[in-house]
Amino acid sequence: MKKFILFLISIYQKFSSLTPPRCRFYPTCSEYTKQAIVKYGLFKGSWLGIKRICKCHPLNEGGYDPVP
């Protein structure tokens, strides 16, 4: 399951590169989620990714935010 989710994120990254970048953070939210899943496993990594995506909005300044 973990490999399948990472594969889906990779597909998303390939297609999202066709549009202008919108993420306020580095690494991007999708890359952050991939790194979190690899480091912490599917459930905790996905939760960290969801929390990160919720922070990605115009009222948040963004910036460098690595996986803990």
PDB file of N, CA, C, O and CB in Angstrom:
ATOM      1  N   MET A   1       0.820  -1.190   0.000  1.00  0.00           N
ATOM      2  CA  MET A   1       0.000   0.000   0.000  1.00  0.00           C
ATOM      3  C   MET A   1       0.871   1.263   0.000  1.00  0.00           C
ATOM      4  O   MET A   1       0.581   2.225  -0.711  1.00  0.00           O
ATOM      5  CB  MET A   1      -0.937  -0.007   1.208  1.00  0.00           C
ATOM      6  N   LYS A   2       1.936   1.249   0.801  1.00  0.00           N
ATOM      7  CA  LYS A   2       2.830   2.397   0.896  1.00  0.00           C
ATOM      8  C   LYS A   2       3.428   2.726  -0.473  1.00  0.00           C
ATOM      9  O   LYS A   2       3.465   3.889  -0.875  1.00  0.00           O
ATOM     10  CB  LYS A   2       3.949   2.125   1.918  1.00  0.00           C
ATOM     11  N   LYS A   3       3.894   1.701  -1.183  1.00  0.00           N
ATOM     12  CA  LYS A   3       4.486   1.925  -2.503  1.00  0.00           C
ATOM     13  C   LYS A   3       3.456   2.473  -3.484  1.00  0.00           C
ATOM     14  O   LYS A   3       3.782   3.311  -4.324  1.00  0.00           O
ATOM     15  CB  LYS A   3       5.085   0.624  -3.047  1.00  0.00           C
ATOM     16  N   PHE A   4       2.223   2.009  -3.382  1.00  0.00           N
ATOM     17  CA  PHE A   4       1.166   2.478  -4.270  1.00  0.00           C
ATOM     18  C   PHE A   4       0.878   3.958  -4.030  1.00  0.00           C
ATOM     19  O   PHE A   4       0.727   4.717  -4.987  1.00  0.00           O
ATOM     20  CB  PHE A   4      -0.110   1.648  -4.070  1.00  0.00           C
ATOM     21  N   ILE A   5       0.801   4.373  -2.779  1.00  0.00           N
ATOM     22  CA  ILE A   5       0.550   5.783  -2.449  1.00  0.00           C
ATOM     23  C   ILE A   5       1.708   6.645  -2.938  1.00  0.00           C
ATOM     24  O   ILE A   5       1.487   7.719  -3.495  1.00  0.00           O
ATOM     25  CB  ILE A   5       0.348   5.967  -0.920  1.00  0.00           C
ATOM     26  N   LEU A   6       2.943   6.183  -2.734  1.00  0.00           N
ATOM     27  CA  LEU A   6       4.101   6.932  -3.226  1.00  0.00           C
ATOM     28  C   LEU A   6       4.068   7.040  -4.748  1.00  0.00           C
ATOM     29  O   LEU A   6       4.439   8.072  -5.307  1.00  0.00           O
ATOM     30  CB  LEU A   6       5.411   6.262  -2.771  1.00  0.00           C
ATOM     31  N   PHE A   7       3.626   5.982  -5.416  1.00  0.00           N
ATOM     32  CA  PHE A   7       3.483   5.996  -6.871  1.00  0.00           C
ATOM     33  C   PHE A   7       2.443   7.031  -7.301  1.00  0.00           C
ATOM     34  O   PHE A   7       2.674   7.778  -8.252  1.00  0.00           O
ATOM     35  CB  PHE A   7       3.090   4.598  -7.386  1.00  0.00           C
ATOM     36  N   LEU A   8       1.304   7.082  -6.613  1.00  0.00           N
ATOM     37  CA  LEU A   8       0.268   8.068  -6.938  1.00  0.00           C
ATOM     38  C   LEU A   8       0.776   9.500  -6.748  1.00  0.00           C
ATOM     39  O   LEU A   8       0.476  10.382  -7.554  1.00  0.00           O
ATOM     40  CB  LEU A   8      -0.976   7.836  -6.068  1.00  0.00           C
ATOM     41  N   ILE A   9       1.538   9.723  -5.693  1.00  0.00           N
ATOM     42  CA  ILE A   9       2.103  11.056  -5.465  1.00  0.00           C
ATOM     43  C   ILE A   9       3.070  11.407  -6.591  1.00  0.00           C
ATOM     44  O   ILE A   9       3.090  12.547  -7.054  1.00  0.00           O
ATOM     45  CB  ILE A   9       2.822  11.124  -4.090  1.00  0.00           C
ATOM     46  N   SER A  10       3.869  10.441  -7.034  1.00  0.00           N
ATOM     47  CA  SER A  10       4.804  10.682  -8.142  1.00  0.00           C
ATOM     48  C   SER A  10       4.065  11.049  -9.424  1.00  0.00           C
ATOM     49  O   SER A  10       4.495  11.939 -10.157  1.00  0.00           O
ATOM     50  CB  SER A  10       5.679   9.444  -8.382  1.00  0.00           C
ATOM     51  N   ILE A  11       2.964  10.371  -9.693  1.00  0.00           N
ATOM     52  CA  ILE A  11       2.160  10.701 -10.877  1.00  0.00           C
ATOM     53  C   ILE A  11       1.619  12.128 -10.752  1.00  0.00           C
ATOM     54  O   ILE A  11       1.668  12.901 -11.708  1.00  0.00           O
ATOM     55  CB  ILE A  11       0.988   9.686 -11.052  1.00  0.00           C
ATOM     56  N   TYR A  12       1.108  12.468  -9.577  1.00  0.00           N
ATOM     57  CA  TYR A  12       0.613  13.827  -9.342  1.00  0.00           C
ATOM     58  C   TYR A  12       1.720  14.851  -9.599  1.00  0.00           C
ATOM     59  O   TYR A  12       1.478  15.881 -10.228  1.00  0.00           O
ATOM     60  CB  TYR A  12       0.078  13.969  -7.897  1.00  0.00           C
ATOM     61  N   GLN A  13       2.936  14.569  -9.113  1.00  0.00           N
ATOM     62  CA  GLN A  13       4.043  15.498  -9.294  1.00  0.00           C
ATOM     63  C   GLN A  13       4.388  15.676 -10.770  1.00  0.00           C
ATOM     64  O   GLN A  13       4.705  16.785 -11.201  1.00  0.00           O
ATOM     65  CB  GLN A  13       5.265  15.013  -8.527  1.00  0.00           C
ATOM     66  N   LYS A  14       4.330  14.606 -11.540  1.00  0.00           N
ATOM     67  CA  LYS A  14       4.624  14.701 -12.977  1.00  0.00           C
ATOM     68  C   LYS A  14       3.622  15.621 -13.675  1.00  0.00           C
ATOM     69  O   LYS A  14       4.013  16.466 -14.480  1.00  0.00           O
ATOM     70  CB  LYS A  14       4.601  13.299 -13.629  1.00  0.00           C
ATOM     71  N   PHE A  15       2.333  15.460 -13.370  1.00  0.00           N
ATOM     72  CA  PHE A  15       1.315  16.270 -14.030  1.00  0.00           C
ATOM     73  C   PHE A  15       1.247  17.690 -13.468  1.00  0.00           C
ATOM     74  O   PHE A  15       0.937  18.625 -14.206  1.00  0.00           O
ATOM     75  CB  PHE A  15      -0.038  15.603 -13.898  1.00  0.00           C
ATOM     76  N   SER A  16       1.526  17.866 -12.198  1.00  0.00           N
ATOM     77  CA  SER A  16       1.459  19.208 -11.618  1.00  0.00           C
ATOM     78  C   SER A  16       2.615  20.080 -12.097  1.00  0.00           C
ATOM     79  O   SER A  16       2.544  21.304 -11.993  1.00  0.00           O
ATOM     80  CB  SER A  16       1.466  19.126 -10.093  1.00  0.00           C
ATOM     81  N   SER A  17       3.673  19.472 -12.617  1.00  0.00           N
ATOM     82  CA  SER A  17       4.791  20.265 -13.139  1.00  0.00           C
ATOM     83  C   SER A  17       4.405  20.985 -14.429  1.00  0.00           C
ATOM     84  O   SER A  17       5.145  21.853 -14.892  1.00  0.00           O
ATOM     85  CB  SER A  17       6.011  19.367 -13.387  1.00  0.00           C
ATOM     86  N   LEU A  18       3.264  20.642 -15.013  1.00  0.00           N
ATOM     87  CA  LEU A  18       2.788  21.302 -16.227  1.00  0.00           C
ATOM     88  C   LEU A  18       2.102  22.633 -15.926  1.00  0.00           C
ATOM     89  O   LEU A  18       1.870  23.431 -16.834  1.00  0.00           O
ATOM     90  CB  LEU A  18       1.831  20.389 -16.973  1.00  0.00           C
ATOM     91  N   THR A  19       1.778  22.872 -14.661  1.00  0.00           N
ATOM     92  CA  THR A  19       1.123  24.117 -14.257  1.00  0.00           C
ATOM     93  C   THR A  19       2.114  24.976 -13.475  1.00  0.00           C
ATOM     94  O   THR A  19       3.111  24.461 -12.969  1.00  0.00           O
ATOM     95  CB  THR A  19      -0.149  23.827 -13.404  1.00  0.00           C
ATOM     96  N   PRO A  20       1.853  26.276 -13.368  1.00  0.00           N
ATOM     97  CA  PRO A  20       2.759  27.132 -12.591  1.00  0.00           C
ATOM     98  C   PRO A  20       2.815  26.693 -11.124  1.00  0.00           C
ATOM     99  O   PRO A  20       1.806  26.249 -10.577  1.00  0.00           O
ATOM    100  CB  PRO A  20       2.313  28.607 -12.682  1.00  0.00           C
ATOM    101  N   PRO A  21       3.982  26.810 -10.484  1.00  0.00           N
ATOM    102  CA  PRO A  21       4.108  26.400  -9.077  1.00  0.00           C
ATOM    103  C   PRO A  21       3.263  27.287  -8.159  1.00  0.00           C
ATOM    104  O   PRO A  21       3.188  28.502  -8.339  1.00  0.00           O
ATOM    105  CB  PRO A  21       5.583  26.449  -8.637  1.00  0.00           C
ATOM    106  N   ARG A  22       2.631  26.649  -7.174  1.00  0.00           N
ATOM    107  CA  ARG A  22       1.768  27.375  -6.244  1.00  0.00           C
ATOM    108  C   ARG A  22       2.111  27.116  -4.786  1.00  0.00           C
ATOM    109  O   ARG A  22       1.616  27.819  -3.906  1.00  0.00           O
ATOM    110  CB  ARG A  22       0.335  27.008  -6.490  1.00  0.00           C
ATOM    111  N   CYS A  23       2.931  26.141  -4.518  1.00  0.00           N
ATOM    112  CA  CYS A  23       3.217  25.794  -3.126  1.00  0.00           C
ATOM    113  C   CYS A  23       4.043  26.891  -2.461  1.00  0.00           C
ATOM    114  O   CYS A  23       4.985  27.417  -3.054  1.00  0.00           O
ATOM    115  CB  CYS A  23       3.956  24.444  -3.043  1.00  0.00           C
ATOM    116  N   ARG A  24       3.689  27.224  -1.250  1.00  0.00           N
ATOM    117  CA  ARG A  24       4.366  28.271  -0.491  1.00  0.00           C
ATOM    118  C   ARG A  24       5.559  27.738   0.304  1.00  0.00           C
ATOM    119  O   ARG A  24       6.313  28.509   0.896  1.00  0.00           O
ATOM    120  CB  ARG A  24       3.385  28.942   0.448  1.00  0.00           C
ATOM    121  N   PHE A  25       5.718  26.437   0.313  1.00  0.00           N
ATOM    122  CA  PHE A  25       6.744  25.819   1.142  1.00  0.00           C
ATOM    123  C   PHE A  25       7.828  25.154   0.308  1.00  0.00           C
ATOM    124  O   PHE A  25       7.637  24.846  -0.868  1.00  0.00           O
ATOM    125  CB  PHE A  25       6.118  24.807   2.071  1.00  0.00           C
ATOM    126  N   TYR A  26       8.968  24.941   0.949  1.00  0.00           N
ATOM    127  CA  TYR A  26      10.020  24.103   0.392  1.00  0.00           C
ATOM    128  C   TYR A  26      10.377  23.083   1.460  1.00  0.00           C
ATOM    129  O   TYR A  26      10.662  23.480   2.590  1.00  0.00           O
ATOM    130  CB  TYR A  26      11.277  24.948  -0.052  1.00  0.00           C
ATOM    131  N   PRO A  27      10.376  21.818   1.167  1.00  0.00           N
ATOM    132  CA  PRO A  27       9.964  21.185  -0.082  1.00  0.00           C
ATOM    133  C   PRO A  27       8.462  21.341  -0.315  1.00  0.00           C
ATOM    134  O   PRO A  27       7.709  21.669   0.602  1.00  0.00           O
ATOM    135  CB  PRO A  27      10.343  19.705  -0.074  1.00  0.00           C
ATOM    136  N   THR A  28       8.043  21.099  -1.553  1.00  0.00           N
ATOM    137  CA  THR A  28       6.622  21.226  -1.876  1.00  0.00           C
ATOM    138  C   THR A  28       5.807  20.277  -0.999  1.00  0.00           C
ATOM    139  O   THR A  28       6.349  19.345  -0.406  1.00  0.00           O
ATOM    140  CB  THR A  28       6.370  20.931  -3.379  1.00  0.00           C
ATOM    141  N   CYS A  29       4.525  20.521  -0.925  1.00  0.00           N
ATOM    142  CA  CYS A  29       3.656  19.690  -0.077  1.00  0.00           C
ATOM    143  C   CYS A  29       3.668  18.226  -0.507  1.00  0.00           C
ATOM    144  O   CYS A  29       3.654  17.332   0.339  1.00  0.00           O
ATOM    145  CB  CYS A  29       2.224  20.222  -0.109  1.00  0.00           C
ATOM    146  N   SER A  30       3.694  17.974  -1.813  1.00  0.00           N
ATOM    147  CA  SER A  30       3.710  16.579  -2.269  1.00  0.00           C
ATOM    148  C   SER A  30       5.044  15.913  -1.940  1.00  0.00           C
ATOM    149  O   SER A  30       5.072  14.748  -1.544  1.00  0.00           O
ATOM    150  CB  SER A  30       3.443  16.505  -3.784  1.00  0.00           C
ATOM    151  N   GLU A  31       6.148  16.640  -2.100  1.00  0.00           N
ATOM    152  CA  GLU A  31       7.459  16.071  -1.765  1.00  0.00           C
ATOM    153  C   GLU A  31       7.577  15.854  -0.258  1.00  0.00           C
ATOM    154  O   GLU A  31       8.128  14.846   0.184  1.00  0.00           O
ATOM    155  CB  GLU A  31       8.599  16.993  -2.264  1.00  0.00           C
ATOM    156  N   TYR A  32       7.069  16.785   0.521  1.00  0.00           N
ATOM    157  CA  TYR A  32       7.049  16.661   1.979  1.00  0.00           C
ATOM    158  C   TYR A  32       6.290  15.398   2.385  1.00  0.00           C
ATOM    159  O   TYR A  32       6.750  14.638   3.238  1.00  0.00           O
ATOM    160  CB  TYR A  32       6.406  17.914   2.628  1.00  0.00           C
ATOM    161  N   THR A  33       5.124  15.177   1.771  1.00  0.00           N
ATOM    162  CA  THR A  33       4.312  14.003   2.088  1.00  0.00           C
ATOM    163  C   THR A  33       5.052  12.724   1.727  1.00  0.00           C
ATOM    164  O   THR A  33       5.031  11.763   2.497  1.00  0.00           O
ATOM    165  CB  THR A  33       2.968  14.063   1.352  1.00  0.00           C
ATOM    166  N   LYS A  34       5.704  12.695   0.571  1.00  0.00           N
ATOM    167  CA  LYS A  34       6.485  11.518   0.184  1.00  0.00           C
ATOM    168  C   LYS A  34       7.587  11.238   1.207  1.00  0.00           C
ATOM    169  O   LYS A  34       7.761  10.100   1.642  1.00  0.00           O
ATOM    170  CB  LYS A  34       7.098  11.715  -1.217  1.00  0.00           C
ATOM    171  N   GLN A  35       8.325  12.276   1.584  1.00  0.00           N
ATOM    172  CA  GLN A  35       9.410  12.109   2.556  1.00  0.00           C
ATOM    173  C   GLN A  35       8.872  11.636   3.900  1.00  0.00           C
ATOM    174  O   GLN A  35       9.482  10.784   4.546  1.00  0.00           O
ATOM    175  CB  GLN A  35      10.181  13.425   2.732  1.00  0.00           C
ATOM    176  N   ALA A  36       7.744  12.176   4.325  1.00  0.00           N
ATOM    177  CA  ALA A  36       7.150  11.791   5.609  1.00  0.00           C
ATOM    178  C   ALA A  36       6.698  10.336   5.586  1.00  0.00           C
ATOM    179  O   ALA A  36       6.880   9.622   6.572  1.00  0.00           O
ATOM    180  CB  ALA A  36       5.963  12.705   5.949  1.00  0.00           C
ATOM    181  N   ILE A  37       6.113   9.885   4.484  1.00  0.00           N
ATOM    182  CA  ILE A  37       5.671   8.492   4.385  1.00  0.00           C
ATOM    183  C   ILE A  37       6.863   7.551   4.408  1.00  0.00           C
ATOM    184  O   ILE A  37       6.814   6.505   5.055  1.00  0.00           O
ATOM    185  CB  ILE A  37       4.848   8.273   3.106  1.00  0.00           C
ATOM    186  N   VAL A  38       7.937   7.912   3.707  1.00  0.00           N
ATOM    187  CA  VAL A  38       9.140   7.070   3.709  1.00  0.00           C
ATOM    188  C   VAL A  38       9.738   7.007   5.113  1.00  0.00           C
ATOM    189  O   VAL A  38      10.155   5.940   5.564  1.00  0.00           O
ATOM    190  CB  VAL A  38      10.189   7.609   2.701  1.00  0.00           C
ATOM    191  N   LYS A  39       9.780   8.147   5.804  1.00  0.00           N
ATOM    192  CA  LYS A  39      10.418   8.208   7.126  1.00  0.00           C
ATOM    193  C   LYS A  39       9.564   7.603   8.240  1.00  0.00           C
ATOM    194  O   LYS A  39      10.087   6.891   9.098  1.00  0.00           O
ATOM    195  CB  LYS A  39      10.736   9.642   7.469  1.00  0.00           C
ATOM    196  N   TYR A  40       8.243   7.880   8.236  1.00  0.00           N
ATOM    197  CA  TYR A  40       7.389   7.495   9.357  1.00  0.00           C
ATOM    198  C   TYR A  40       6.366   6.404   9.060  1.00  0.00           C
ATOM    199  O   TYR A  40       5.681   5.937   9.969  1.00  0.00           O
ATOM    200  CB  TYR A  40       6.678   8.682   9.840  1.00  0.00           C
ATOM    201  N   GLY A  41       6.257   5.999   7.811  1.00  0.00           N
ATOM    202  CA  GLY A  41       5.255   4.997   7.463  1.00  0.00           C
ATOM    203  C   GLY A  41       4.008   5.656   6.899  1.00  0.00           C
ATOM    204  O   GLY A  41       3.868   6.879   6.917  1.00  0.00           O
ATOM    205  N   LEU A  42       3.113   4.829   6.402  1.00  0.00           N
ATOM    206  CA  LEU A  42       1.946   5.320   5.671  1.00  0.00           C
ATOM    207  C   LEU A  42       1.014   6.182   6.523  1.00  0.00           C
ATOM    208  O   LEU A  42       0.610   7.257   6.080  1.00  0.00           O
ATOM    209  CB  LEU A  42       1.176   4.157   5.114  1.00  0.00           C
ATOM    210  N   PHE A  43       0.667   5.745   7.716  1.00  0.00           N
ATOM    211  CA  PHE A  43      -0.347   6.463   8.491  1.00  0.00           C
ATOM    212  C   PHE A  43       0.176   7.765   9.086  1.00  0.00           C
ATOM    213  O   PHE A  43      -0.431   8.817   8.889  1.00  0.00           O
ATOM    214  CB  PHE A  43      -0.866   5.580   9.598  1.00  0.00           C
ATOM    215  N   LYS A  44       1.285   7.713   9.807  1.00  0.00           N
ATOM    216  CA  LYS A  44       1.822   8.946  10.392  1.00  0.00           C
ATOM    217  C   LYS A  44       2.313   9.892   9.302  1.00  0.00           C
ATOM    218  O   LYS A  44       2.111  11.103   9.395  1.00  0.00           O
ATOM    219  CB  LYS A  44       2.968   8.626  11.372  1.00  0.00           C
ATOM    220  N   GLY A  45       2.955   9.350   8.270  1.00  0.00           N
ATOM    221  CA  GLY A  45       3.433  10.187   7.169  1.00  0.00           C
ATOM    222  C   GLY A  45       2.298  10.876   6.433  1.00  0.00           C
ATOM    223  O   GLY A  45       2.407  12.048   6.073  1.00  0.00           O
ATOM    224  N   SER A  46       1.206  10.151   6.208  1.00  0.00           N
ATOM    225  CA  SER A  46       0.036  10.748   5.553  1.00  0.00           C
ATOM    226  C   SER A  46      -0.570  11.837   6.428  1.00  0.00           C
ATOM    227  O   SER A  46      -0.977  12.886   5.929  1.00  0.00           O
ATOM    228  CB  SER A  46      -1.020   9.672   5.238  1.00  0.00           C
ATOM    229  N   TRP A  47      -0.631  11.588   7.729  1.00  0.00           N
ATOM    230  CA  TRP A  47      -1.171  12.586   8.656  1.00  0.00           C
ATOM    231  C   TRP A  47      -0.324  13.858   8.632  1.00  0.00           C
ATOM    232  O   TRP A  47      -0.866  14.963   8.614  1.00  0.00           O
ATOM    233  CB  TRP A  47      -1.234  12.014  10.089  1.00  0.00           C
ATOM    234  N   LEU A  48       0.997  13.708   8.631  1.00  0.00           N
ATOM    235  CA  LEU A  48       1.873  14.877   8.549  1.00  0.00           C
ATOM    236  C   LEU A  48       1.650  15.624   7.233  1.00  0.00           C
ATOM    237  O   LEU A  48       1.640  16.855   7.205  1.00  0.00           O
ATOM    238  CB  LEU A  48       3.352  14.456   8.680  1.00  0.00           C
ATOM    239  N   GLY A  49       1.471  14.877   6.149  1.00  0.00           N
ATOM    240  CA  GLY A  49       1.208  15.497   4.852  1.00  0.00           C
ATOM    241  C   GLY A  49      -0.106  16.260   4.833  1.00  0.00           C
ATOM    242  O   GLY A  49      -0.183  17.355   4.275  1.00  0.00           O
ATOM    243  N   ILE A  50      -1.136  15.691   5.437  1.00  0.00           N
ATOM    244  CA  ILE A  50      -2.443  16.363   5.497  1.00  0.00           C
ATOM    245  C   ILE A  50      -2.336  17.650   6.311  1.00  0.00           C
ATOM    246  O   ILE A  50      -2.880  18.683   5.920  1.00  0.00           O
ATOM    247  CB  ILE A  50      -3.516  15.425   6.113  1.00  0.00           C
ATOM    248  N   LYS A  51      -1.634  17.586   7.444  1.00  0.00           N
ATOM    249  CA  LYS A  51      -1.451  18.786   8.265  1.00  0.00           C
ATOM    250  C   LYS A  51      -0.705  19.867   7.485  1.00  0.00           C
ATOM    251  O   LYS A  51      -1.032  21.049   7.586  1.00  0.00           O
ATOM    252  CB  LYS A  51      -0.689  18.444   9.560  1.00  0.00           C
ATOM    253  N   ARG A  52       0.291  19.462   6.713  1.00  0.00           N
ATOM    254  CA  ARG A  52       1.072  20.410   5.912  1.00  0.00           C
ATOM    255  C   ARG A  52       0.207  21.047   4.827  1.00  0.00           C
ATOM    256  O   ARG A  52       0.271  22.258   4.618  1.00  0.00           O
ATOM    257  CB  ARG A  52       2.287  19.707   5.277  1.00  0.00           C
ATOM    258  N   ILE A  53      -0.593  20.248   4.140  1.00  0.00           N
ATOM    259  CA  ILE A  53      -1.467  20.771   3.084  1.00  0.00           C
ATOM    260  C   ILE A  53      -2.464  21.771   3.669  1.00  0.00           C
ATOM    261  O   ILE A  53      -2.804  22.760   3.020  1.00  0.00           O
ATOM    262  CB  ILE A  53      -2.218  19.616   2.374  1.00  0.00           C
ATOM    263  N   CYS A  54      -2.929  21.519   4.880  1.00  0.00           N
ATOM    264  CA  CYS A  54      -3.864  22.446   5.531  1.00  0.00           C
ATOM    265  C   CYS A  54      -3.205  23.786   5.857  1.00  0.00           C
ATOM    266  O   CYS A  54      -3.894  24.801   5.960  1.00  0.00           O
ATOM    267  CB  CYS A  54      -4.419  21.821   6.811  1.00  0.00           C
ATOM    268  N   LYS A  55      -1.887  23.803   6.021  1.00  0.00           N
ATOM    269  CA  LYS A  55      -1.169  25.051   6.292  1.00  0.00           C
ATOM    270  C   LYS A  55      -0.871  25.837   5.019  1.00  0.00           C
ATOM    271  O   LYS A  55      -0.491  27.005   5.096  1.00  0.00           O
ATOM    272  CB  LYS A  55       0.128  24.756   7.022  1.00  0.00           C
ATOM    273  N   CYS A  56      -1.036  25.223   3.858  1.00  0.00           N
ATOM    274  CA  CYS A  56      -0.667  25.845   2.583  1.00  0.00           C
ATOM    275  C   CYS A  56      -1.837  26.686   2.069  1.00  0.00           C
ATOM    276  O   CYS A  56      -2.670  26.205   1.302  1.00  0.00           O
ATOM    277  CB  CYS A  56      -0.263  24.763   1.532  1.00  0.00           C
ATOM    278  N   HIS A  57      -1.888  27.945   2.501  1.00  0.00           N
ATOM    279  CA  HIS A  57      -2.949  28.862   2.090  1.00  0.00           C
ATOM    280  C   HIS A  57      -2.386  30.282   2.063  1.00  0.00           C
ATOM    281  O   HIS A  57      -1.299  30.517   2.591  1.00  0.00           O
ATOM    282  CB  HIS A  57      -4.182  28.767   3.049  1.00  0.00           C
ATOM    283  N   PRO A  58      -3.094  31.220   1.468  1.00  0.00           N
ATOM    284  CA  PRO A  58      -2.569  32.581   1.299  1.00  0.00           C
ATOM    285  C   PRO A  58      -2.230  33.316   2.595  1.00  0.00           C
ATOM    286  O   PRO A  58      -1.415  34.238   2.574  1.00  0.00           O
ATOM    287  CB  PRO A  58      -3.555  33.386   0.546  1.00  0.00           C
ATOM    288  N   LEU A  59      -2.824  32.938   3.707  1.00  0.00           N
ATOM    289  CA  LEU A  59      -2.545  33.633   4.962  1.00  0.00           C
ATOM    290  C   LEU A  59      -1.281  33.130   5.650  1.00  0.00           C
ATOM    291  O   LEU A  59      -0.818  33.739   6.615  1.00  0.00           O
ATOM    292  CB  LEU A  59      -3.717  33.487   5.898  1.00  0.00           C
ATOM    293  N   ASN A  60      -0.722  32.033   5.169  1.00  0.00           N
ATOM    294  CA  ASN A  60       0.508  31.490   5.741  1.00  0.00           C
ATOM    295  C   ASN A  60       1.675  31.922   4.866  1.00  0.00           C
ATOM    296  O   ASN A  60       1.618  31.816   3.641  1.00  0.00           O
ATOM    297  CB  ASN A  60       0.442  29.931   5.860  1.00  0.00           C
ATOM    298  N   GLU A  61       2.729  32.407   5.501  1.00  0.00           N
ATOM    299  CA  GLU A  61       3.892  32.910   4.771  1.00  0.00           C
ATOM    300  C   GLU A  61       4.641  31.807   4.029  1.00  0.00           C
ATOM    301  O   GLU A  61       5.219  32.063   2.972  1.00  0.00           O
ATOM    302  CB  GLU A  61       4.834  33.607   5.725  1.00  0.00           C
ATOM    303  N   GLY A  62       4.642  30.593   4.557  1.00  0.00           N
ATOM    304  CA  GLY A  62       5.367  29.490   3.920  1.00  0.00           C
ATOM    305  C   GLY A  62       6.836  29.516   4.295  1.00  0.00           C
ATOM    306  O   GLY A  62       7.192  29.944   5.393  1.00  0.00           O
ATOM    307  N   GLY A  63       7.700  29.057   3.380  1.00  0.00           N
ATOM    308  CA  GLY A  63       9.132  29.027   3.620  1.00  0.00           C
ATOM    309  C   GLY A  63       9.643  27.603   3.744  1.00  0.00           C
ATOM    310  O   GLY A  63       8.985  26.651   3.324  1.00  0.00           O
ATOM    311  N   TYR A  64      10.833  27.471   4.329  1.00  0.00           N
ATOM    312  CA  TYR A  64      11.463  26.165   4.492  1.00  0.00           C
ATOM    313  C   TYR A  64      10.823  25.433   5.664  1.00  0.00           C
ATOM    314  O   TYR A  64      10.801  25.939   6.786  1.00  0.00           O
ATOM    315  CB  TYR A  64      12.991  26.309   4.707  1.00  0.00           C
ATOM    316  N   ASP A  65      10.303  24.241   5.395  1.00  0.00           N
ATOM    317  CA  ASP A  65       9.610  23.450   6.415  1.00  0.00           C
ATOM    318  C   ASP A  65       9.906  21.971   6.172  1.00  0.00           C
ATOM    319  O   ASP A  65       9.121  21.284   5.517  1.00  0.00           O
ATOM    320  CB  ASP A  65       8.064  23.723   6.393  1.00  0.00           C
ATOM    321  N   PRO A  66      11.038  21.472   6.694  1.00  0.00           N
ATOM    322  CA  PRO A  66      11.400  20.071   6.447  1.00  0.00           C
ATOM    323  C   PRO A  66      10.559  19.097   7.268  1.00  0.00           C
ATOM    324  O   PRO A  66       9.896  19.485   8.230  1.00  0.00           O
ATOM    325  CB  PRO A  66      12.872  19.855   6.753  1.00  0.00           C
ATOM    326  N   VAL A  67      10.600  17.848   6.877  1.00  0.00           N
ATOM    327  CA  VAL A  67       9.935  16.783   7.637  1.00  0.00           C
ATOM    328  C   VAL A  67      10.642  16.665   8.981  1.00  0.00           C
ATOM    329  O   VAL A  67      11.871  16.601   9.025  1.00  0.00           O
ATOM    330  CB  VAL A  67       9.957  15.409   6.857  1.00  0.00           C
ATOM    331  N   PRO A  68       9.880  16.633  10.091  1.00  0.00           N
ATOM    332  CA  PRO A  68      10.528  16.543  11.417  1.00  0.00           C
ATOM    333  C   PRO A  68      11.260  15.229  11.616  1.00  0.00           C
ATOM    334  O   PRO A  68      11.851  15.006  12.673  1.00  0.00           O
ATOM    335  CB  PRO A  68       9.497  16.711  12.520  1.00  0.00           C
TER     336      PRO A  68
END
